[in-house]
Amino acid sequence: MERFRTQKLLHKRYVARLLINCKRYFEQLPSLIELSIPEEGPNAETAPRISVCGDTHGQFYDVLNIFEMNGYPSSNNPYLFNGDFVDRGSFSVEVILTFLLLKMSCPDAITLLRGNHETKNMNKIYGFEGEVKAKYGDKIFELFLEVFEHLPLAATIGNKVFVTHGGLPVDPGVSLDDIRRIKRGCEPGDKGLMSDLLWADPQPFPGKSPSKRGVGFSFGPDITEAFLKNNGLELLVRSHEVKDEGYLVEHGGKTITVFSAPNYCDSMGNKGAFIHFDATLKPKFTKFEAAPHPNIKPMAYAAGMGTLF
C-alpha cells in the first residue's frame, strides 16, 4: 500500500500470481456469503463490529483515508466492500490490488462483493481496461476479468442484514437459497437474478419500473418489505448510487444506500460514508470528505465518457 501511495507498481509477475490464486479462491466461495460480528473489537475501547463500505471507484487515496480513520482490515476489524472497486477513478488498479492482497493475506479481514463495474462491458467504457493495459498489458486485464466473474454477489450479516451492490430481485418469492444457487464464472445477462443484484435501484413508490440506467429494474418499498419478510431479514444495504451525504435511508428505514467515493469523479462534491454494524445490527454512519490525490484526473484511461452511472 505504501508503494502504491507513492505511485509505484508491483511487478507484473506478482500481479499475475495473485490474480490466479484469487480466481481459485473465489471459485470455491458461495454466491451468498454469511458473515457474523467478530468476537472481539479492533481494540479494547471499541466494541466488536463490521464496517460496510460502498463504491470506491478507483479512488485509492480515499480508501487509504478510510483505513486511517477506521483502522486497517483485520479479523478483529473486518470490512465488507460492496462492489464497484474499479472504473472512473484513475487508481483502480491500486484499489483492487490492495483489496485482493488483503483478502489473500487474511480472508476474514475483508469481504468483496461484485458490482456492476466488475464486468467487461463497463471496464471497456469507464477506464479500468485502459488503466490495466497502460500499467500491465492485455493478459493481466483478462486475468482481472476472470477474478471478477467469480466474486460473490451478496452477503448477510448476523442473518438479519442483506448486502448486495445494486438491489433486490423484482420477481416475487426469491429466497436466499435461490441467490446461493446463482452460477458465477460469467458476465451478467441483461435480466435475471444476477443482473437484479448488480443493477437494481430503489424507487419511492410501490411496484417495479424499468431502470433509468437501461439495464434492470427499480424496486419499490413493497418489494423490499416482501423480500426481507420472506427471508427472515430486517434490512437491505446496497450501494450503486452517489448520495450527497454518503448514504441515504429509504423504504421506511428498510433500505440503506452507502457510497464511499467522496467528491465522486472530482466533480460531485458529495461526502463518502461507511456503516458500522455491532451486535445490535443497528447501522451507525460515519461521513468523510475527499482526500487529496496526485494530479491524475478521473476517467484518464477511459475510452468513452458515458454518463455518471
C-alpha positions as CSV (number, residue, x, y, z in Angstrom):
1,M,0.0,0.0,0.0
2,E,2.9,2.4,0.7
3,R,4.3,1.5,-2.6
4,F,1.0,2.4,-4.3
5,R,0.7,5.6,-2.3
6,T,3.9,6.8,-3.9
7,Q,2.6,5.8,-7.4
8,K,4.9,2.8,-7.8
9,L,3.5,-0.6,-9.1
10,L,4.1,-4.2,-8.3
11,H,5.9,-6.3,-10.9
12,K,3.6,-7.9,-13.4
13,R,4.6,-11.5,-12.4
14,Y,3.4,-10.9,-8.8
15,V,0.2,-9.5,-10.0
16,A,-0.4,-12.5,-12.3
17,R,0.3,-14.9,-9.5
18,L,-2.0,-13.0,-7.1
19,L,-4.9,-13.0,-9.7
20,I,-4.5,-16.7,-10.5
21,N,-4.7,-17.5,-6.8
22,C,-7.6,-15.2,-6.2
23,K,-9.6,-16.8,-9.0
24,R,-9.0,-20.2,-7.5
25,Y,-10.0,-18.9,-4.1
26,F,-13.2,-17.1,-5.2
27,E,-14.3,-20.1,-7.3
28,Q,-14.7,-22.1,-4.1
29,L,-16.9,-19.5,-2.4
30,P,-20.7,-19.5,-2.4
31,S,-22.6,-16.7,-4.3
32,L,-24.1,-15.6,-0.9
33,I,-21.6,-15.0,2.0
34,E,-22.8,-15.4,5.6
35,L,-21.0,-13.0,8.0
36,S,-21.2,-12.6,11.7
37,I,-19.9,-9.9,14.0
38,P,-16.5,-10.8,15.3
39,E,-15.9,-11.9,18.9
40,E,-13.5,-9.0,19.7
41,G,-13.3,-5.4,18.7
42,P,-10.3,-3.8,16.9
43,N,-9.1,-2.6,20.3
44,A,-10.0,-2.6,24.0
45,E,-12.1,0.6,23.7
46,T,-14.1,-0.4,20.6
47,A,-17.0,-2.9,20.6
48,P,-16.9,-5.8,18.0
49,R,-18.2,-4.6,14.7
50,I,-18.1,-4.9,10.9
51,S,-17.6,-1.9,8.6
52,V,-19.6,-1.8,5.4
53,C,-18.3,0.4,2.6
54,G,-20.0,1.3,-0.8
55,D,-18.5,2.1,-4.2
56,T,-14.8,3.2,-4.1
57,H,-14.4,3.5,-7.9
58,G,-10.6,3.8,-8.2
59,Q,-10.3,6.5,-5.5
60,F,-7.3,4.9,-3.9
61,Y,-6.4,7.8,-1.7
62,D,-9.9,7.9,-0.2
63,V,-9.6,4.1,0.5
64,L,-6.3,4.9,2.4
65,N,-8.2,7.6,4.3
66,I,-11.0,5.2,5.3
67,F,-8.3,2.8,6.7
68,E,-6.5,5.6,8.5
69,M,-9.8,6.8,10.1
70,N,-11.3,3.4,10.9
71,G,-8.3,1.1,11.3
72,Y,-6.7,-1.3,8.8
73,P,-8.7,-4.5,7.9
74,S,-8.0,-7.5,10.2
75,S,-10.0,-10.4,11.6
76,N,-11.0,-8.2,14.6
77,N,-11.7,-5.2,12.3
78,P,-13.4,-6.7,9.3
79,Y,-14.7,-4.8,6.3
80,L,-17.2,-5.5,3.6
81,F,-16.7,-3.6,0.3
82,N,-19.9,-3.7,-1.7
83,G,-18.7,-3.6,-5.3
84,D,-17.6,-1.0,-7.8
85,F,-13.9,-1.0,-6.8
86,V,-12.8,0.0,-10.3
87,D,-13.6,2.4,-13.2
88,R,-13.9,6.2,-13.2
89,G,-11.2,6.9,-10.7
90,S,-7.7,6.6,-12.2
91,F,-6.2,4.5,-9.4
92,S,-8.4,1.5,-9.9
93,V,-5.5,-0.9,-10.2
94,E,-4.2,0.2,-6.8
95,V,-7.6,-0.1,-5.2
96,I,-8.4,-3.6,-6.5
97,L,-4.9,-5.0,-5.9
98,T,-4.9,-3.6,-2.3
99,F,-8.3,-5.4,-1.6
100,L,-7.1,-8.6,-3.2
101,L,-3.8,-8.6,-1.3
102,L,-5.7,-8.0,2.0
103,K,-8.1,-10.8,1.1
104,M,-5.4,-13.3,0.4
105,S,-3.3,-12.4,3.4
106,C,-6.3,-12.6,5.8
107,P,-9.5,-13.8,4.3
108,D,-11.6,-12.8,7.4
109,A,-10.4,-9.2,7.2
110,I,-12.2,-8.2,4.1
111,T,-15.3,-9.4,2.1
112,L,-15.6,-8.3,-1.5
113,L,-18.9,-8.4,-3.4
114,R,-19.2,-7.9,-7.2
115,G,-20.6,-4.6,-8.5
116,N,-21.9,-3.8,-12.0
117,H,-18.5,-2.3,-12.7
118,E,-16.7,-5.6,-12.1
119,T,-17.8,-6.5,-15.7
120,K,-16.2,-6.5,-19.1
121,N,-18.6,-4.0,-20.8
122,M,-18.3,-1.4,-18.1
123,N,-14.5,-1.7,-17.8
124,K,-14.2,-1.1,-21.6
125,I,-16.1,2.2,-21.3
126,Y,-15.2,3.6,-17.9
127,G,-11.5,3.3,-17.7
128,F,-10.4,0.1,-16.0
129,E,-9.5,-1.7,-19.2
130,G,-7.4,1.2,-20.4
131,E,-5.7,1.6,-17.0
132,V,-4.8,-2.1,-16.7
133,K,-3.5,-2.2,-20.3
134,A,-1.4,1.0,-19.7
135,K,0.0,-0.3,-16.4
136,Y,0.3,-4.1,-17.1
137,G,-1.0,-5.1,-20.6
138,D,-3.8,-7.3,-22.1
139,K,-3.0,-10.6,-20.4
140,I,-3.4,-9.1,-16.9
141,F,-6.7,-7.4,-17.8
142,E,-8.0,-10.9,-18.9
143,L,-7.0,-12.3,-15.5
144,F,-8.8,-9.5,-13.7
145,L,-12.0,-10.3,-15.7
146,E,-11.7,-14.0,-14.6
147,V,-11.4,-12.9,-11.0
148,F,-14.4,-10.5,-11.3
149,E,-16.6,-13.3,-12.7
150,H,-16.1,-15.4,-9.6
151,L,-16.7,-12.7,-7.0
152,P,-19.7,-13.4,-4.6
153,L,-22.9,-11.4,-5.3
154,A,-24.4,-10.8,-1.8
155,A,-23.8,-11.3,1.9
156,T,-25.8,-11.5,5.1
157,I,-24.6,-10.0,8.4
158,G,-25.9,-11.7,11.5
159,N,-28.7,-13.4,9.5
160,K,-30.6,-10.0,9.6
161,V,-28.9,-7.6,7.2
162,F,-28.8,-8.3,3.5
163,V,-26.0,-6.6,1.5
164,T,-25.7,-6.5,-2.3
165,H,-24.4,-4.0,-4.7
166,G,-27.5,-2.9,-6.7
167,G,-30.7,-4.1,-5.2
168,L,-33.4,-6.7,-5.0
169,P,-34.9,-9.2,-7.5
170,V,-38.2,-7.9,-8.7
171,D,-39.7,-11.4,-9.2
172,P,-41.8,-12.3,-6.1
173,G,-40.8,-15.2,-3.8
174,V,-37.0,-15.2,-4.4
175,S,-35.2,-16.9,-1.5
176,L,-31.7,-16.7,-0.1
177,D,-31.3,-20.3,-1.4
178,D,-32.1,-19.0,-5.0
179,I,-29.3,-16.5,-4.5
180,R,-26.9,-19.2,-3.2
181,R,-27.6,-21.2,-6.3
182,I,-26.7,-18.5,-8.8
183,K,-24.0,-19.8,-11.1
184,R,-21.0,-17.4,-11.4
185,G,-18.0,-17.5,-13.7
186,C,-19.7,-15.5,-16.4
187,E,-20.7,-11.9,-17.3
188,P,-24.2,-10.9,-16.0
189,G,-27.1,-11.1,-18.5
190,D,-29.5,-8.2,-19.3
191,K,-32.0,-9.8,-17.0
192,G,-32.3,-12.4,-14.2
193,L,-31.2,-12.7,-10.6
194,M,-27.5,-11.7,-11.1
195,S,-28.5,-8.7,-13.2
196,D,-31.0,-7.6,-10.5
197,L,-28.5,-7.9,-7.7
198,L,-25.8,-5.9,-9.6
199,W,-28.0,-3.2,-11.3
200,A,-31.3,-2.6,-9.5
201,D,-32.2,0.7,-7.7
202,P,-34.8,1.6,-5.1
203,Q,-37.8,3.8,-6.0
204,P,-40.1,5.6,-3.6
205,F,-43.4,4.3,-4.9
206,P,-44.6,0.6,-4.9
207,G,-44.1,-1.9,-7.6
208,K,-41.3,-2.2,-10.2
209,S,-40.3,0.1,-13.1
210,P,-37.7,-0.3,-15.9
211,S,-34.5,1.3,-14.7
212,K,-33.3,4.7,-15.9
213,R,-30.0,3.0,-16.5
214,G,-31.3,0.9,-19.4
215,V,-30.5,-2.3,-17.5
216,G,-32.6,-4.0,-14.8
217,F,-35.4,-2.5,-12.7
218,S,-36.2,-0.1,-9.9
219,F,-38.0,-1.7,-6.9
220,G,-40.5,-0.2,-4.5
221,P,-40.8,-0.4,-0.7
222,D,-43.4,-3.2,-1.1
223,I,-40.8,-5.3,-2.9
224,T,-38.2,-4.6,-0.2
225,E,-40.7,-5.4,2.6
226,A,-41.7,-8.7,0.9
227,F,-38.2,-9.9,0.2
228,L,-37.0,-9.1,3.8
229,K,-40.0,-10.8,5.4
230,N,-39.9,-13.8,3.1
231,N,-36.2,-14.4,4.2
232,G,-36.4,-13.5,7.9
233,L,-34.3,-10.3,7.3
234,E,-34.6,-6.8,8.7
235,L,-32.6,-4.5,6.4
236,L,-31.2,-4.1,2.9
237,V,-27.8,-2.4,2.4
238,R,-26.9,-1.5,-1.1
239,S,-24.6,0.9,-2.9
240,H,-24.5,1.8,-6.7
241,E,-25.7,5.4,-6.4
242,V,-23.8,8.6,-5.4
243,K,-25.5,10.3,-2.4
244,D,-24.8,13.9,-1.2
245,E,-24.2,12.8,2.4
246,G,-22.5,9.5,1.5
247,Y,-25.6,7.5,2.5
248,L,-29.4,7.6,2.3
249,V,-32.1,5.7,4.3
250,E,-35.3,4.9,2.3
251,H,-38.3,2.5,2.2
252,G,-39.3,3.3,5.8
253,G,-35.9,2.6,7.2
254,K,-35.6,-0.8,5.4
255,T,-33.2,0.2,2.6
256,I,-29.8,2.0,3.0
257,T,-27.6,3.1,0.2
258,V,-24.0,3.6,1.2
259,F,-21.4,5.2,-1.2
260,S,-17.7,5.6,-0.2
261,A,-16.2,7.6,-3.0
262,P,-16.3,11.3,-1.8
263,N,-16.3,14.1,-4.4
264,Y,-17.0,11.4,-6.9
265,C,-15.1,11.9,-10.2
266,D,-13.6,15.1,-8.6
267,S,-16.8,16.9,-9.5
268,M,-19.8,15.8,-7.5
269,G,-19.0,17.4,-4.1
270,N,-20.6,14.6,-2.2
271,K,-19.4,13.1,1.1
272,G,-18.4,9.5,1.4
273,A,-19.7,7.2,4.2
274,F,-19.3,3.8,5.8
275,I,-21.5,1.9,8.2
276,H,-20.7,0.1,11.4
277,F,-22.8,-2.8,12.5
278,D,-22.2,-4.1,16.0
279,A,-24.0,-6.9,17.8
280,T,-27.3,-4.9,17.8
281,L,-27.2,-4.9,14.0
282,K,-28.3,-1.2,14.0
283,P,-26.5,0.9,11.5
284,K,-24.1,3.7,12.7
285,F,-22.9,6.0,10.0
286,T,-19.6,7.8,9.6
287,K,-19.3,10.5,6.9
288,F,-16.0,11.8,5.5
289,E,-14.6,14.3,2.9
290,A,-12.4,13.6,0.0
291,A,-8.7,13.1,0.5
292,P,-6.1,14.9,-1.8
293,H,-4.7,12.7,-4.6
294,P,-2.0,13.1,-7.3
295,N,-2.9,15.2,-10.3
296,I,-4.3,12.4,-12.5
297,K,-7.9,13.2,-13.5
298,P,-10.7,10.6,-13.2
299,M,-11.5,8.8,-16.4
300,A,-7.9,9.4,-17.6
301,Y,-7.8,6.0,-19.2
302,A,-11.4,5.9,-20.3
303,A,-12.4,5.0,-23.9
304,G,-15.7,6.9,-23.8
305,M,-17.0,9.3,-21.3
306,G,-20.6,7.9,-20.9
307,T,-23.0,9.2,-18.3
308,L,-22.4,9.1,-14.5
309,F,-23.7,5.6,-13.7
